[in-house]
Amino acid sequence: MTIPATTLRDRREAVVREHMESENRLDFEATLRTFAHPRYELIATGEVFDGADAVRGYYAASRAAFPDQRNTIHAMHHCDDGVIVEFDLLGTHKGPMRDIPPTARAFTCRMVALFLFDQGADRIVCERVYFDSATILRQLGIL
């Protein structure tokens, strides 16, 4: 019996699911392995974290502020060069976020992330995240 090879679409979806699940497990080395080149672009804040060291710094800072940060996937959509994910990001503000002291308040924010891939490849080259930062800041009592 021959087992059919998985499609590029299937492999990409599996990589994105592992990426998001490993973030929930706080297994950031596993998350980094889902990238061909680690890069996050946070459109709402204009921040870009490019390269493994910068991305590790982003993980450390975001989890220091929100140690229980996690995501819940709502939908995945496929395009030629990526996977688009609609998800909720949740967390509790228990540590400093830049110069803002912890509020101990929780947030839930609907987001969209574009997981981009080079042509024919099945490792992520960029996660570009779109969200409304005011939604989070209001729930934390900052706005």
Secondary structure as GFF3:
##gff-version 3
##sequence-region A 1 143
A	DSSP	alpha_helix	8	25	.	.	.	ID=ss1
A	DSSP	alpha_helix	28	33	.	.	.	ID=ss2
A	DSSP	beta_strand	39	42	.	.	.	ID=ss3
A	DSSP	beta_strand	47	50	.	.	.	ID=ss4
A	DSSP	alpha_helix	52	65	.	.	.	ID=ss5
A	DSSP	beta_strand	70	79	.	.	.	ID=ss6
A	DSSP	beta_strand	82	92	.	.	.	ID=ss7
A	DSSP	beta_strand	106	117	.	.	.	ID=ss8
A	DSSP	beta_strand	124	130	.	.	.	ID=ss9
A	DSSP	alpha_helix	133	139	.	.	.	ID=ss10
###
